Amino acid sequence: MSAAPLELIVRFQGQLIQRVPLTEDRLSIGRTPDNGLSLPHPQVARQHAELRLEGKQIFLVDLGSSSGTFVGETRLLANQPHLLMAATVLRIGPFELFYQAETTTEEVAEPVVAVTQSELLADVPLRTLPQPHTNTPAPLPVGPRSNYVAYLPGIYQDHEFLGRFLLIIEALWEPLEQRQDHLAMYFDPRTCAPSMLQYLSAWLDLPLNPFWPEPLQRVLLADALDLMRWRGTRYGLVRLIELVTGLTPEVLDEPNQPYVMRVRLSVPTKHTVDRDLIEDLIKSHKPAHIGYILELR
């Protein structure tokens, strides 16, 4: 019985789907393909967690994910290293990750099962868009005296006319001060005014249909840099269609047709999908030399 390298065993619904050798000092875990361990599921963040090997010890760090990283039933605090012990079971989204401090060659006979994207997403609820953003105007000063009198010399602070007169200045100046203090929010697609969305779209060269709901435009612009980074890749196309429709497609290679891919989208009952819109998204984000077949079912 010989010792085998340390591995992280990934299971989905009790089935072994992947083995990852722990040979590097860092192993990133996330949804995107550039992670050392890619878990393509909406409940997994782009950069969800990280395994760090320090000497003979291994630490797990949650990178601030929204769905959390669990050891047993305990959710880890963000950015706080947690020492993993032997036979520890981790949970990230629907995946169970089993870490063994010692393995043997007799324990690795269990076959790895290939899981399709549709099986991974079978129990994922349809995404709902957030409510339209509302901008709150700066509050007007409340009388009878302006707060600015506190900055005057003491001899003027009890002057009734100055107190009322400075209300005019305060009503004009405070909204400008608030705008300067929160200037970044005017350029953030999650918080900017609706009129700014088309400007951001032009700056980022990400065309948006002006008839799309405002929450959808905000969701796309918030992910614009990530979409551009992965444009022309399988992940980039899947992510774009997922954001627009709320449904995650499968992108498969056609076995008998080189340079042709099949985009398969399962549409639930009472959920409408515009076929022309999906085709426009595919044409604008696929590699130029690749053909496609769109299958809606």
Backbone as CSV, one residue per row, in Angstrom:
resi,resn,N_x,N_y,N_z,CA_x,CA_y,CA_z,C_x,C_y,C_z
1,MET,0.859,-1.181,0.000,0.000,0.000,0.000,0.900,1.237,0.000
2,SER,0.901,1.996,-1.073,1.767,3.165,-1.199,0.951,4.434,-1.068
3,ALA,1.586,5.463,-0.532,0.899,6.727,-0.330,0.751,7.464,-1.651
4,ALA,-0.400,8.076,-1.857,-0.682,8.853,-3.054,-0.628,10.330,-2.708
5,PRO,-0.426,11.207,-3.706,-0.400,12.648,-3.438,-1.716,13.113,-2.838
6,LEU,-1.637,14.202,-2.062,-2.843,14.774,-1.479,-3.783,15.225,-2.588
7,GLU,-5.062,14.973,-2.379,-6.065,15.330,-3.376,-7.269,15.962,-2.709
8,LEU,-7.970,16.751,-3.499,-9.264,17.275,-3.100,-10.304,16.568,-3.957
9,ILE,-11.211,15.859,-3.312,-12.214,15.063,-4.012,-13.499,15.875,-4.082
10,VAL,-13.989,16.101,-5.307,-15.171,16.931,-5.524,-16.348,16.022,-5.850
11,ARG,-17.436,16.195,-5.110,-18.641,15.395,-5.331,-19.826,16.307,-5.593
12,PHE,-20.727,15.815,-6.440,-21.987,16.497,-6.720,-23.111,15.477,-6.623
13,GLN,-24.029,15.707,-5.679,-25.124,14.779,-5.418,-24.606,13.365,-5.153
14,GLY,-23.518,13.285,-4.397,-22.955,12.006,-3.995,-22.056,11.348,-5.011
15,GLN,-21.953,11.904,-6.213,-21.127,11.308,-7.261,-19.779,12.017,-7.342
16,LEU,-18.730,11.240,-7.493,-17.392,11.786,-7.662,-17.264,12.354,-9.070
17,ILE,-17.013,13.664,-9.175,-16.929,14.290,-10.495,-15.536,14.819,-10.815
18,GLN,-14.656,14.934,-9.807,-13.336,15.489,-10.095,-12.376,15.202,-8.952
19,ARG,-11.118,14.987,-9.322,-10.035,14.880,-8.346,-9.009,15.963,-8.664
20,VAL,-8.622,16.724,-7.670,-7.668,17.810,-7.863,-6.459,17.562,-6.979
21,PRO,-5.291,17.301,-7.547,-4.093,17.111,-6.723,-3.667,18.411,-6.065
22,LEU,-3.295,18.346,-4.812,-2.855,19.522,-4.064,-1.339,19.573,-4.092
23,THR,-0.816,20.089,-5.184,0.628,20.137,-5.376,1.182,21.556,-5.352
24,GLU,0.311,22.570,-5.455,0.763,23.956,-5.481,0.509,24.611,-4.122
25,ASP,1.194,25.737,-3.895,1.001,26.464,-2.640,-0.363,27.124,-2.565
26,ARG,-0.956,27.439,-3.723,-2.258,28.085,-3.772,-3.155,27.349,-4.759
27,LEU,-4.407,27.152,-4.371,-5.409,26.586,-5.268,-6.649,27.464,-5.180
28,SER,-6.932,28.185,-6.252,-8.111,29.050,-6.270,-9.328,28.244,-6.692
29,ILE,-10.471,28.567,-6.083,-11.733,27.878,-6.349,-12.762,28.928,-6.739
30,GLY,-13.421,28.727,-7.878,-14.419,29.699,-8.318,-15.153,29.225,-9.558
31,ARG,-16.033,30.096,-10.071,-16.887,29.737,-11.192,-16.173,29.857,-12.536
32,THR,-15.233,30.782,-12.671,-14.613,31.041,-13.968,-13.533,30.016,-14.280
33,PRO,-13.234,29.822,-15.579,-12.264,28.782,-15.970,-10.832,29.055,-15.551
34,ASP,-10.496,30.290,-15.163,-9.107,30.580,-14.812,-8.760,30.157,-13.389
35,ASN,-9.690,29.573,-12.660,-9.395,29.067,-11.323,-8.751,27.688,-11.399
36,GLY,-7.960,27.366,-10.381,-7.369,26.035,-10.334,-8.424,24.949,-10.249
37,LEU,-9.517,25.241,-9.542,-10.662,24.345,-9.470,-11.885,25.152,-9.897
38,SER,-12.401,24.857,-11.094,-13.550,25.576,-11.638,-14.825,24.806,-11.318
39,LEU,-15.769,25.489,-10.660,-17.063,24.902,-10.314,-18.145,25.742,-10.997
40,PRO,-18.549,25.366,-12.217,-19.463,26.207,-13.004,-20.907,26.122,-12.526
41,HIS,-21.215,26.957,-11.558,-22.575,26.961,-11.010,-22.884,28.367,-10.514
42,PRO,-24.146,28.846,-10.690,-24.477,30.216,-10.281,-24.272,30.490,-8.794
43,GLN,-24.314,29.459,-7.945,-24.122,29.671,-6.519,-22.654,29.812,-6.134
44,VAL,-21.759,29.656,-7.097,-20.322,29.780,-6.855,-19.864,31.117,-7.417
45,ALA,-19.130,31.888,-6.622,-18.653,33.192,-7.060,-17.501,33.035,-8.045
46,ARG,-17.199,34.133,-8.749,-16.092,34.091,-9.720,-14.793,33.671,-9.040
47,GLN,-14.505,34.264,-7.912,-13.368,33.858,-7.077,-13.936,33.604,-5.683
48,HIS,-14.229,32.367,-5.420,-15.026,32.011,-4.244,-14.161,31.757,-3.012
49,ALA,-13.149,30.915,-3.167,-12.332,30.531,-2.010,-10.938,30.168,-2.495
50,GLU,-10.072,29.902,-1.524,-8.683,29.569,-1.854,-8.140,28.599,-0.817
51,LEU,-7.405,27.599,-1.303,-6.685,26.682,-0.426,-5.215,27.090,-0.407
52,ARG,-4.654,27.198,0.778,-3.264,27.620,0.928,-2.486,26.558,1.689
53,LEU,-1.411,26.089,1.070,-0.549,25.100,1.699,0.622,25.815,2.345
54,GLU,0.757,25.641,3.644,1.855,26.241,4.396,2.537,25.135,5.185
55,GLY,3.675,24.711,4.672,4.355,23.580,5.290,3.546,22.311,5.113
56,LYS,3.220,21.659,6.207,2.399,20.450,6.158,0.936,20.737,6.505
57,GLN,0.598,22.010,6.641,-0.770,22.383,6.973,-1.445,23.016,5.755
58,ILE,-2.773,22.865,5.701,-3.542,23.439,4.609,-4.671,24.275,5.204
59,PHE,-4.822,25.494,4.665,-5.801,26.433,5.166,-6.810,26.746,4.060
60,LEU,-8.053,26.922,4.456,-9.119,27.314,3.538,-9.530,28.747,3.860
61,VAL,-9.634,29.580,2.814,-9.994,30.985,2.983,-11.162,31.303,2.070
62,ASP,-12.258,31.786,2.643,-13.370,32.297,1.846,-13.030,33.716,1.403
63,LEU,-13.203,34.008,0.111,-12.796,35.293,-0.449,-13.947,36.294,-0.507
64,GLY,-14.848,36.224,0.449,-15.949,37.175,0.488,-17.108,36.794,-0.407
65,SER,-17.328,35.506,-0.629,-18.409,35.046,-1.501,-19.763,35.329,-0.857
66,SER,-20.785,35.553,-1.713,-22.120,35.857,-1.192,-22.823,34.611,-0.655
67,SER,-22.588,33.459,-1.277,-23.256,32.231,-0.837,-22.506,31.520,0.282
68,GLY,-21.243,31.877,0.505,-20.507,31.353,1.643,-19.776,30.052,1.363
69,THR,-18.800,29.767,2.218,-18.034,28.528,2.216,-18.237,27.867,3.573
70,PHE,-18.583,26.577,3.557,-18.959,25.893,4.794,-18.003,24.743,5.087
71,VAL,-17.641,24.609,6.353,-16.927,23.441,6.854,-17.893,22.752,7.803
72,GLY,-18.423,21.621,7.364,-19.538,21.028,8.097,-20.752,21.930,7.970
73,GLU,-21.291,22.372,9.097,-22.426,23.294,9.098,-22.010,24.718,9.447
74,THR,-20.716,24.943,9.584,-20.212,26.250,9.997,-19.780,27.056,8.778
75,ARG,-20.334,28.248,8.660,-19.923,29.145,7.569,-18.672,29.903,7.974
76,LEU,-17.682,29.909,7.093,-16.425,30.568,7.401,-16.570,32.077,7.288
77,LEU,-15.845,32.795,8.134,-15.779,34.237,8.012,-14.937,34.603,6.800
78,ALA,-15.289,35.675,6.138,-14.575,36.084,4.932,-13.135,36.459,5.259
79,ASN,-12.209,35.972,4.415,-10.786,36.325,4.473,-10.120,35.910,5.792
80,GLN,-10.705,34.909,6.460,-10.115,34.386,7.694,-9.654,32.951,7.456
81,PRO,-8.338,32.681,7.427,-7.862,31.316,7.169,-8.382,30.323,8.202
82,HIS,-8.821,29.169,7.706,-9.337,28.107,8.575,-8.505,26.851,8.337
83,LEU,-7.884,26.333,9.389,-7.050,25.146,9.282,-7.922,23.918,9.045
84,LEU,-7.601,23.176,7.982,-8.352,21.964,7.670,-7.705,20.766,8.351
85,MET,-8.541,19.944,8.954,-8.078,18.728,9.582,-8.369,17.542,8.673
86,ALA,-7.856,16.389,9.040,-8.065,15.182,8.239,-9.544,14.850,8.153
87,ALA,-9.951,14.335,6.994,-11.334,13.902,6.754,-12.329,15.054,6.897
88,THR,-11.922,16.249,6.476,-12.801,17.408,6.541,-13.655,17.489,5.281
89,VAL,-14.948,17.774,5.458,-15.861,17.931,4.330,-16.202,19.410,4.188
90,LEU,-15.948,19.955,3.011,-16.252,21.351,2.713,-17.475,21.401,1.818
91,ARG,-18.174,22.528,1.854,-19.333,22.709,0.971,-19.278,24.084,0.345
92,ILE,-19.297,24.098,-1.002,-19.336,25.337,-1.780,-20.476,25.198,-2.773
93,GLY,-21.531,25.970,-2.585,-22.706,25.812,-3.430,-23.255,24.403,-3.295
94,PRO,-23.544,23.721,-4.432,-24.053,22.351,-4.350,-22.953,21.294,-4.312
95,PHE,-21.692,21.699,-4.243,-20.572,20.777,-4.310,-20.044,20.458,-2.906
96,GLU,-19.660,19.203,-2.721,-18.980,18.772,-1.507,-17.531,18.463,-1.860
97,LEU,-16.617,19.019,-1.093,-15.191,18.825,-1.325,-14.629,18.092,-0.112
98,PHE,-14.022,16.957,-0.381,-13.540,16.086,0.693,-12.014,16.101,0.687
99,TYR,-11.458,16.522,1.826,-10.009,16.592,1.956,-9.535,15.523,2.920
100,GLN,-8.555,14.725,2.459,-7.932,13.715,3.296,-6.462,14.044,3.460
101,ALA,-5.995,14.017,4.678,-4.581,14.292,4.928,-3.701,13.172,4.404
102,GLU,-4.233,11.935,4.352,-3.471,10.801,3.839,-4.381,9.969,2.967
103,THR,-3.902,9.600,1.799,-4.641,8.719,0.898,-3.731,7.579,0.477
104,THR,-4.327,6.529,0.028,-3.575,5.396,-0.484,-4.074,5.052,-1.864
105,THR,-3.259,4.342,-2.613,-3.621,3.990,-3.983,-4.823,3.062,-4.019
106,GLU,-5.113,2.344,-2.920,-6.276,1.471,-2.901,-7.575,2.247,-2.755
107,GLU,-7.496,3.525,-2.373,-8.690,4.311,-2.120,-9.099,5.163,-3.306
108,VAL,-8.410,5.035,-4.443,-8.707,5.902,-5.575,-9.328,5.126,-6.722
109,ALA,-9.919,3.965,-6.436,-10.485,3.154,-7.499,-11.858,3.642,-7.947
110,GLU,-12.517,4.484,-7.175,-13.846,4.969,-7.544,-13.765,5.793,-8.829
111,PRO,-14.587,5.479,-9.825,-14.487,6.190,-11.108,-15.042,7.606,-11.005
112,VAL,-14.500,8.478,-11.846,-14.986,9.851,-11.944,-16.156,9.885,-12.919
113,VAL,-17.263,10.502,-12.499,-18.480,10.561,-13.311,-18.558,11.923,-13.990
114,ALA,-18.781,11.928,-15.309,-18.949,13.179,-16.043,-20.359,13.713,-15.823
115,VAL,-20.452,14.967,-15.388,-21.742,15.597,-15.134,-21.950,16.715,-16.139
116,THR,-23.093,16.705,-16.825,-23.388,17.730,-17.822,-23.866,19.009,-17.139
117,GLN,-23.827,20.105,-17.903,-24.266,21.380,-17.357,-25.743,21.353,-16.988
118,SER,-26.543,20.652,-17.763,-27.976,20.586,-17.458,-28.222,19.852,-16.148
119,GLU,-27.415,18.838,-15.825,-27.557,18.145,-14.547,-27.137,19.037,-13.387
120,LEU,-26.095,19.838,-13.600,-25.659,20.754,-12.557,-26.729,21.787,-12.231
121,LEU,-27.483,22.205,-13.254,-28.425,23.309,-13.089,-29.857,22.850,-12.948
122,ALA,-30.071,21.553,-12.716,-31.441,21.023,-12.693,-32.284,21.668,-11.601
123,ASP,-31.691,21.971,-10.452,-32.462,22.497,-9.323,-32.251,23.990,-9.102
124,VAL,-31.642,24.689,-10.069,-31.375,26.116,-9.909,-32.633,26.909,-10.233
125,PRO,-33.144,27.727,-9.315,-34.339,28.525,-9.615,-34.024,29.608,-10.636
126,LEU,-35.060,30.032,-11.358,-34.892,31.093,-12.334,-34.477,32.377,-11.635
127,ARG,-33.571,33.103,-12.270,-33.100,34.353,-11.690,-34.176,35.427,-11.806
128,THR,-34.318,36.221,-10.763,-35.220,37.358,-10.784,-34.387,38.633,-10.737
129,LEU,-34.770,39.601,-11.567,-34.032,40.854,-11.611,-34.367,41.702,-10.393
130,PRO,-33.418,42.530,-9.944,-33.711,43.419,-8.813,-34.728,44.484,-9.200
131,GLN,-35.272,45.141,-8.214,-36.209,46.227,-8.464,-35.485,47.409,-9.095
132,PRO,-36.188,48.199,-9.943,-35.544,49.379,-10.541,-34.983,50.297,-9.467
133,HIS,-33.838,50.878,-9.782,-33.153,51.740,-8.825,-33.866,53.086,-8.735
134,THR,-34.000,53.606,-7.548,-34.585,54.924,-7.341,-33.529,55.833,-6.721
135,ASN,-33.421,57.050,-7.272,-32.469,58.021,-6.768,-33.142,58.901,-5.725
136,THR,-32.506,59.030,-4.587,-33.049,59.840,-3.496,-32.428,61.223,-3.543
137,PRO,-33.241,62.273,-3.681,-32.660,63.620,-3.725,-32.063,64.008,-2.385
138,ALA,-31.134,64.954,-2.432,-30.521,65.434,-1.192,-31.579,66.106,-0.330
139,PRO,-31.580,65.844,0.967,-32.597,66.455,1.838,-32.416,67.966,1.933
140,LEU,-33.516,68.683,1.925,-33.478,70.130,2.069,-33.243,70.502,3.530
141,PRO,-32.622,71.630,3.764,-32.390,72.047,5.156,-33.712,72.339,5.870
142,VAL,-33.729,72.058,7.128,-34.915,72.274,7.952,-34.704,73.516,8.802
143,GLY,-35.664,74.447,8.725,-35.578,75.708,9.446,-35.835,75.553,10.942
144,PRO,-35.961,76.639,11.636,-36.011,78.007,11.099,-34.650,78.651,10.862
145,ARG,-33.547,78.018,11.281,-32.215,78.608,11.133,-31.303,77.615,10.440
146,SER,-30.385,78.119,9.654,-29.440,77.277,8.931,-28.369,76.742,9.879
147,ASN,-27.867,75.568,9.550,-26.757,74.999,10.322,-25.455,75.755,10.076
148,TYR,-25.425,76.566,9.019,-24.196,77.287,8.687,-23.859,78.384,9.695
149,VAL,-24.844,78.798,10.491,-24.544,79.868,11.455,-23.508,79.400,12.476
150,ALA,-23.346,78.093,12.621,-22.355,77.583,13.576,-20.936,77.921,13.134
151,TYR,-20.742,78.261,11.844,-19.407,78.593,11.335,-19.139,80.098,11.384
152,LEU,-20.121,80.889,11.821,-19.940,82.331,11.923,-19.343,82.697,13.278
153,PRO,-18.743,83.877,13.370,-18.301,84.344,14.697,-19.472,84.379,15.673
154,GLY,-19.181,84.215,16.937,-20.222,84.098,17.949,-21.176,85.276,17.964
155,ILE,-20.703,86.444,17.608,-21.559,87.622,17.671,-22.697,87.559,16.666
156,TYR,-22.528,86.750,15.572,-23.556,86.661,14.537,-24.438,85.414,14.662
157,GLN,-24.102,84.509,15.553,-24.806,83.223,15.574,-26.245,83.322,16.061
158,ASP,-26.563,84.374,16.803,-27.930,84.547,17.297,-28.740,85.500,16.432
159,HIS,-28.194,85.890,15.268,-28.889,86.845,14.404,-29.967,86.099,13.618
160,GLU,-31.236,86.477,13.813,-32.353,85.756,13.201,-32.329,85.862,11.683
161,PHE,-32.063,87.067,11.149,-32.086,87.232,9.693,-30.994,86.408,9.023
162,LEU,-29.786,86.403,9.582,-28.691,85.622,9.001,-29.028,84.129,9.017
163,GLY,-29.655,83.676,10.095,-30.031,82.264,10.169,-30.974,81.869,9.055
164,ARG,-31.976,82.741,8.752,-32.918,82.430,7.673,-32.279,82.636,6.295
165,PHE,-31.434,83.658,6.183,-30.785,83.932,4.899,-29.853,82.788,4.484
166,LEU,-29.122,82.228,5.433,-28.193,81.138,5.118,-28.907,79.840,4.761
167,LEU,-30.210,79.746,5.050,-30.972,78.579,4.581,-30.964,78.501,3.068
168,ILE,-30.976,79.655,2.400,-30.936,79.672,0.932,-29.612,79.102,0.440
169,ILE,-28.512,79.552,1.035,-27.183,79.074,0.631,-27.048,77.577,0.922
170,GLU,-27.543,77.152,2.063,-27.441,75.738,2.435,-28.239,74.854,1.476
171,ALA,-29.428,75.324,1.068,-30.252,74.542,0.134,-29.588,74.391,-1.227
172,LEU,-28.781,75.364,-1.630,-28.081,75.289,-2.917,-26.782,74.495,-2.814
173,TRP,-26.075,74.667,-1.721,-24.722,74.123,-1.622,-24.683,72.674,-1.158
174,GLU,-25.554,72.279,-0.248,-25.489,70.934,0.305,-25.681,69.836,-0.750
175,PRO,-26.643,69.969,-1.712,-26.725,68.937,-2.767,-25.433,68.816,-3.568
176,LEU,-24.734,69.944,-3.806,-23.455,69.884,-4.522,-22.394,69.178,-3.684
177,GLU,-22.383,69.454,-2.392,-21.438,68.778,-1.508,-21.710,67.271,-1.477
178,GLN,-22.983,66.907,-1.387,-23.321,65.482,-1.355,-22.928,64.810,-2.664
179,ARG,-23.120,65.485,-3.790,-22.748,64.906,-5.087,-21.247,64.684,-5.162
180,GLN,-20.467,65.625,-4.671,-19.020,65.453,-4.700,-18.567,64.333,-3.771
181,ASP,-19.219,64.226,-2.599,-18.826,63.192,-1.644,-19.151,61.792,-2.157
182,HIS,-20.150,61.663,-3.022,-20.575,60.355,-3.525,-20.429,60.280,-5.044
183,LEU,-19.381,60.908,-5.570,-19.218,60.982,-7.019,-19.078,59.609,-7.651
184,ALA,-18.427,58.681,-6.953,-18.229,57.341,-7.518,-19.548,56.643,-7.805
185,MET,-20.577,56.950,-7.046,-21.867,56.295,-7.244,-22.517,56.711,-8.558
186,TYR,-22.132,57.872,-9.095,-22.693,58.331,-10.363,-22.111,57.565,-11.550
187,PHE,-20.997,56.849,-11.346,-20.368,56.084,-12.417,-20.431,54.589,-12.156
188,ASP,-21.144,54.182,-11.131,-21.345,52.769,-10.822,-22.686,52.342,-11.411
189,PRO,-22.711,51.322,-12.300,-23.991,50.935,-12.923,-25.042,50.467,-11.934
190,ARG,-24.638,50.109,-10.722,-25.613,49.658,-9.733,-26.315,50.811,-9.039
191,THR,-25.717,52.010,-9.065,-26.276,53.125,-8.303,-26.468,54.395,-9.118
192,CYS,-26.008,54.448,-10.358,-26.082,55.683,-11.138,-27.519,55.981,-11.542
193,ALA,-27.752,57.203,-12.007,-29.067,57.586,-12.511,-29.365,56.823,-13.802
194,PRO,-30.634,56.531,-14.090,-30.967,55.789,-15.326,-30.417,56.448,-16.586
195,SER,-30.357,57.776,-16.587,-29.854,58.478,-17.777,-28.379,58.204,-18.031
196,MET,-27.632,57.729,-17.022,-26.203,57.458,-17.187,-25.938,56.105,-17.808
197,LEU,-26.929,55.215,-17.875,-26.685,53.843,-18.329,-26.211,53.809,-19.778
198,GLN,-26.826,54.598,-20.650,-26.420,54.594,-22.050,-25.016,55.174,-22.224
199,TYR,-24.651,56.169,-21.393,-23.292,56.708,-21.450,-22.275,55.643,-21.045
200,LEU,-22.555,54.921,-19.961,-21.650,53.853,-19.531,-21.556,52.766,-20.589
201,SER,-22.677,52.463,-21.229,-22.674,51.462,-22.290,-21.761,51.878,-23.427
202,ALA,-21.806,53.154,-23.821,-20.948,53.638,-24.903,-19.480,53.647,-24.487
203,TRP,-19.202,54.045,-23.253,-17.813,54.081,-22.789,-17.198,52.687,-22.763
204,LEU,-17.994,51.697,-22.375,-17.491,50.328,-22.253,-17.636,49.537,-23.548
205,ASP,-18.248,50.148,-24.580,-18.474,49.482,-25.866,-19.262,48.182,-25.673
206,LEU,-20.299,48.271,-24.860,-21.193,47.142,-24.645,-22.607,47.606,-25.017
207,PRO,-23.013,47.395,-26.282,-24.319,47.914,-26.712,-25.455,47.312,-25.904
208,LEU,-26.389,48.178,-25.499,-27.563,47.763,-24.748,-28.815,48.157,-25.511
209,ASN,-29.769,47.260,-25.507,-31.057,47.580,-26.106,-31.792,48.544,-25.172
210,PRO,-32.132,49.768,-25.650,-32.790,50.737,-24.746,-34.159,50.269,-24.256
211,PHE,-34.730,49.234,-24.902,-36.038,48.738,-24.491,-35.927,47.631,-23.437
212,TRP,-34.702,47.216,-23.100,-34.534,46.244,-22.032,-34.888,46.891,-20.702
213,PRO,-35.371,46.095,-19.737,-35.665,46.662,-18.412,-34.415,47.275,-17.792
214,GLU,-34.621,48.329,-17.053,-33.493,49.013,-16.410,-32.668,48.070,-15.529
215,PRO,-33.288,47.196,-14.697,-32.455,46.286,-13.879,-31.565,45.386,-14.722
216,LEU,-32.044,44.932,-15.897,-31.222,44.083,-16.752,-30.028,44.861,-17.296
217,GLN,-30.236,46.104,-17.692,-29.124,46.916,-18.176,-28.071,47.105,-17.083
218,ARG,-28.533,47.293,-15.853,-27.581,47.471,-14.755,-26.790,46.195,-14.489
219,VAL,-27.466,45.041,-14.562,-26.791,43.764,-14.338,-25.710,43.535,-15.388
220,LEU,-26.017,43.831,-16.649,-25.040,43.625,-17.720,-23.848,44.572,-17.579
221,LEU,-24.111,45.837,-17.281,-23.012,46.788,-17.141,-22.142,46.464,-15.934
222,ALA,-22.750,45.950,-14.875,-21.962,45.578,-13.695,-20.991,44.444,-14.009
223,ASP,-21.353,43.576,-14.966,-20.495,42.452,-15.359,-19.740,42.733,-16.652
224,ALA,-19.734,43.982,-17.114,-19.182,44.298,-18.431,-17.709,43.908,-18.550
225,LEU,-16.903,44.244,-17.552,-15.473,43.951,-17.645,-15.222,42.448,-17.669
226,ASP,-15.989,41.703,-16.889,-15.838,40.253,-16.896,-16.279,39.670,-18.236
227,LEU,-17.356,40.204,-18.817,-17.811,39.734,-20.127,-16.772,40.014,-21.204
228,MET,-16.148,41.177,-21.148,-15.118,41.511,-22.144,-13.894,40.616,-21.984
229,ARG,-13.564,40.320,-20.757,-12.393,39.472,-20.501,-12.568,38.093,-21.119
230,TRP,-13.797,37.557,-21.061,-14.058,36.206,-21.541,-14.769,36.197,-22.887
231,ARG,-14.804,37.318,-23.573,-15.475,37.376,-24.874,-14.786,36.441,-25.866
232,GLY,-15.590,35.689,-26.602,-15.041,34.730,-27.551,-14.760,33.366,-26.958
233,THR,-15.080,33.162,-25.675,-14.861,31.868,-25.037,-16.203,31.233,-24.690
234,ARG,-16.153,29.945,-24.401,-17.374,29.233,-24.017,-17.993,29.849,-22.756
235,TYR,-17.151,30.109,-21.758,-17.668,30.687,-20.526,-18.295,32.056,-20.769
236,GLY,-17.645,32.904,-21.579,-18.165,34.240,-21.834,-19.533,34.215,-22.484
237,LEU,-19.727,33.307,-23.445,-21.021,33.203,-24.115,-22.094,32.684,-23.160
238,VAL,-21.763,31.674,-22.373,-22.719,31.130,-21.401,-23.112,32.203,-20.395
239,ARG,-22.135,32.940,-19.912,-22.414,33.959,-18.905,-23.288,35.070,-19.469
240,LEU,-23.054,35.480,-20.717,-23.845,36.548,-21.320,-25.304,36.130,-21.461
241,ILE,-25.537,34.942,-22.014,-26.916,34.467,-22.181,-27.575,34.274,-20.826
242,GLU,-26.804,33.840,-19.846,-27.333,33.645,-18.496,-27.797,34.970,-17.894
243,LEU,-27.031,36.030,-18.104,-27.397,37.328,-17.560,-28.641,37.896,-18.242
244,VAL,-28.746,37.713,-19.577,-29.842,38.318,-20.325,-31.148,37.565,-20.109
245,THR,-31.097,36.245,-20.109,-32.327,35.451,-20.071,-32.631,34.865,-18.699
246,GLY,-31.643,34.794,-17.816,-31.842,34.108,-16.551,-31.720,32.604,-16.661
247,LEU,-31.404,32.094,-17.864,-31.254,30.657,-18.105,-29.813,30.371,-18.507
248,THR,-29.282,29.265,-18.041,-27.905,28.891,-18.360,-27.897,27.879,-19.502
249,PRO,-27.291,28.225,-20.643,-27.283,27.301,-21.775,-26.135,26.298,-21.680
250,GLU,-26.227,25.272,-22.510,-25.110,24.353,-22.723,-24.481,24.688,-24.073
251,VAL,-23.169,24.761,-24.106,-22.432,25.002,-25.352,-21.602,23.758,-25.627
252,LEU,-21.977,23.036,-26.682,-21.376,21.741,-26.995,-20.715,21.785,-28.355
253,ASP,-19.665,20.994,-28.518,-19.028,20.832,-29.833,-19.823,19.828,-30.656
254,GLU,-20.016,20.145,-31.923,-20.672,19.210,-32.831,-19.662,18.129,-33.239
255,PRO,-19.945,16.854,-32.962,-18.939,15.811,-33.195,-18.563,15.632,-34.658
256,ASN,-19.504,15.818,-35.564,-19.230,15.567,-36.976,-19.055,16.839,-37.790
257,GLN,-19.046,17.977,-37.134,-18.893,19.242,-37.843,-17.833,20.089,-37.132
258,PRO,-16.620,20.086,-37.628,-15.580,20.894,-36.983,-15.900,22.386,-37.088
259,TYR,-15.471,23.118,-36.085,-15.683,24.570,-36.019,-17.165,24.931,-35.989
260,VAL,-17.977,24.063,-35.419,-19.404,24.333,-35.229,-19.751,23.968,-33.791
261,MET,-20.480,24.846,-33.136,-20.914,24.581,-31.765,-22.438,24.563,-31.728
262,ARG,-22.960,23.850,-30.763,-24.405,23.797,-30.540,-24.710,24.487,-29.219
263,VAL,-25.563,25.500,-29.285,-26.001,26.211,-28.090,-27.392,25.704,-27.753
264,ARG,-27.492,24.997,-26.644,-28.751,24.360,-26.242,-29.298,25.074,-25.014
265,LEU,-30.544,25.532,-25.136,-31.166,26.277,-24.052,-32.508,25.639,-23.721
266,SER,-32.630,25.157,-22.495,-33.878,24.555,-22.031,-34.746,25.644,-21.420
267,VAL,-35.903,25.880,-22.019,-36.785,26.977,-21.607,-37.945,26.405,-20.805
268,PRO,-38.081,26.768,-19.536,-39.199,26.250,-18.731,-40.546,26.751,-19.256
269,THR,-41.593,26.078,-18.852,-42.941,26.495,-19.209,-43.228,27.882,-18.636
270,LYS,-43.941,28.687,-19.408,-44.334,30.049,-19.039,-43.147,31.002,-18.979
271,HIS,-42.019,30.599,-19.547,-40.861,31.484,-19.618,-40.578,31.766,-21.089
272,THR,-40.701,33.008,-21.497,-40.534,33.363,-22.906,-39.089,33.769,-23.173
273,VAL,-38.588,33.343,-24.334,-37.242,33.681,-24.771,-37.315,34.130,-26.226
274,ASP,-36.701,35.253,-26.520,-36.671,35.784,-27.879,-35.524,35.117,-28.641
275,ARG,-35.872,34.288,-29.619,-34.847,33.556,-30.370,-33.916,34.515,-31.124
276,ASP,-34.477,35.564,-31.708,-33.650,36.524,-32.450,-32.647,37.201,-31.525
277,LEU,-33.068,37.493,-30.292,-32.152,38.108,-29.334,-31.005,37.164,-29.006
278,ILE,-31.301,35.892,-28.776,-30.244,34.926,-28.465,-29.265,34.807,-29.623
279,GLU,-29.777,34.799,-30.846,-28.896,34.689,-32.008,-28.012,35.930,-32.135
280,ASP,-28.572,37.097,-31.857,-27.748,38.315,-31.913,-26.627,38.261,-30.875
281,LEU,-26.935,37.753,-29.679,-25.908,37.644,-28.641,-24.816,36.665,-29.059
282,ILE,-25.209,35.536,-29.656,-24.228,34.541,-30.085,-23.328,35.112,-31.176
283,LYS,-23.925,35.775,-32.160,-23.144,36.307,-33.288,-22.142,37.370,-32.829
284,SER,-22.520,38.163,-31.844,-21.647,39.253,-31.418,-20.571,38.819,-30.436
285,HIS,-20.687,37.627,-29.843,-19.730,37.210,-28.816,-19.037,35.884,-29.108
286,LYS,-19.360,35.232,-30.204,-18.659,33.990,-30.553,-17.415,34.320,-31.370
287,PRO,-16.442,33.407,-31.439,-15.313,33.602,-32.348,-15.799,33.689,-33.796
288,ALA,-15.156,34.536,-34.592,-15.640,34.803,-35.948,-15.618,33.566,-36.836
289,HIS,-14.694,32.617,-36.587,-14.559,31.461,-37.471,-15.422,30.277,-37.042
290,ILE,-16.220,30.456,-35.992,-17.018,29.351,-35.472,-18.484,29.520,-35.888
291,GLY,-19.059,28.471,-36.452,-20.471,28.459,-36.733,-21.262,27.965,-35.525
292,TYR,-22.575,28.054,-35.582,-23.363,27.658,-34.428,-24.713,27.107,-34.864
293,ILE,-25.272,26.303,-33.978,-26.643,25.796,-34.110,-27.343,26.120,-32.798
294,LEU,-28.436,26.851,-32.879,-29.192,27.220,-31.686,-30.362,26.256,-31.516
295,GLU,-30.421,25.644,-30.356,-31.474,24.682,-30.050,-32.237,25.138,-28.814
296,LEU,-33.511,25.468,-28.991,-34.381,25.835,-27.887,-35.337,24.688,-27.632
297,ARG,-35.425,24.263,-26.403,-36.301,23.140,-26.102,-36.898,23.327,-24.719
